[in-house]
Amino acid sequence: MPDLLGIGITGKTLTDLERRILRDSTPYAVVLFGRNIDSAKQLRELVREVKSLARIPPLFMIDEEGGRVDRLRQLIPGLPSAEAFAEGERAAEMSAWSGRVIGMALRWFDVEVDLAPVVDIRGVESPKGLERRTFGADAETVVELAGAFMRGLHGAGVAACLKHFPGIGTGSADPHYGATVIDVSLDELTRRDLVPFARLGNEAHAIMIGHGTYPQFDQPDLPASLSRRITDDVLRGVAGFDGLAVSDDMEMHAVSDLGSYESITDRALLAGNDVILFCSHVERVPDLQAHMRECASRDAAYGARVAEAAERADVFRVHCERLRAAAPPAASFDDVIDEAARFLDEFEKTRPPRDVTVPDVDRRQNPREPRGGRTGREEWT
């Protein structure tokens, strides 16, 4: 049976258990986090080793947005947040350039997919976990700037994945820690929050399904990632998307508290997710894969859903290969750094005059320079 899981690995080098799982139970994707990154040489070697273990190598994915969700901050310091572009001049140009720089870096590391851009539309205030991560407070701005960022990635040979469907910009909380409620009607959602997904989705070829709840038109305590109405009816029917649906991390408390790994995997798959992410407990992967194989063998509807998801996963892999074939990697990481420096210098010129202050709550306790360790902020998705 084709694999439909995306998994995380624990550190900067593989354990023996991880090598065995990657060789014998190869997942569809491996998702990188700050905990996996120490230096450019180390990251490139980690990706190379993982891909060498499998007959069909997994795709590599990473949340690399800039700003607070910046897994590469130790290697390329200072990449701006999505919200920063609209605050200055030449916003679309700078957003596209940011996407190109990030794409160049990921292409050099042999990472196929950036789990970005965020296309949530900001409310009066950003919910916890989404601060500074949105491109704007209206659909047209988000479509323009997120679309520019996405095309920058594509031009550098890296695929994009829009998030967090069907929109969490007005959510009540952070889904990493519990339920977030988006209290709007389906009509209002369609006129506002769905617009970027509908206009950019089929160009991106992948959309991440979030864990928000939408009580005005769905079960009040049911995350979108487990809702067939949202992940199938709204995504495919209303938004017109025909690409790959990727769940957000199923180990976030908004969904992990609702059942066993096997139970929430089944519910996510049958709701309409094609690739299902479990980013923390790699040791569970073989059992999950065995469970899915057993369900597919005895349940025709489950098997048909697996086949449908696998077909979309294969099509997305081909999309990644086409992007990569059109954009060879940089000759060296120094070339990536040089391009990042040019971008950051030019970006700073577009910023309005201001006094730079950093609130205490946002102050980092360690400098932005290449070194080991993790701060916690790397782990936001």
Sequence and secondary structure as in RCSB ss.txt:
>XXXX:A:sequence
MPDLLGIGITGKTLTDLERRILRDSTPYAVVLFGRNIDSAKQLRELVREVKSLARIPPLFMIDEEGGRVDRLRQL
IPGLPSAEAFAEGERAAEMSAWSGRVIGMALRWFDVEVDLAPVVDIRGVESPKGLERRTFGADAETVVELAGAFM
RGLHGAGVAACLKHFPGIGTGSADPHYGATVIDVSLDELTRRDLVPFARLGNEAHAIMIGHGTYPQFDQPDLPAS
LSRRITDDVLRGVAGFDGLAVSDDMEMHAVSDLGSYESITDRALLAGNDVILFCSHVERVPDLQAHMRECASRDA
AYGARVAEAAERADVFRVHCERLRAAAPPAASFDDVIDEAARFLDEFEKTRPPRDVTVPDVDRRQNPREPRGGRT
GREEWT
>XXXX:A:secstr
    EEEE SSSS  HHHHHHHHHS  SEEEE GGG S HHHHHHHHHHHHHH SS  EEEE EEETTEETTTTT
STT   GGGGGGSSSHHHHHHHHHHHHHHHHHHTT  EE   B     SS  TT TT  S SSHHHHHHHHHHHH
HHHHHTT EE EEEET  TT SS TTTS  B    HHHHHHTTHHHHHHHHHHH EEEE   B TTTS TT  GG
G HIIIIIIIIIIS   SEEEE  TTSHHHHTTS HHHHHHHHHHHT SBEEE S GGGHHHHHHHHHHHHHH H
HHHHHHHHHHHHHHHHHHHHHHHHHTS   S HHHHHHHHHHHHHHHHHTS        GGG  SS SSS S   
SGGG  
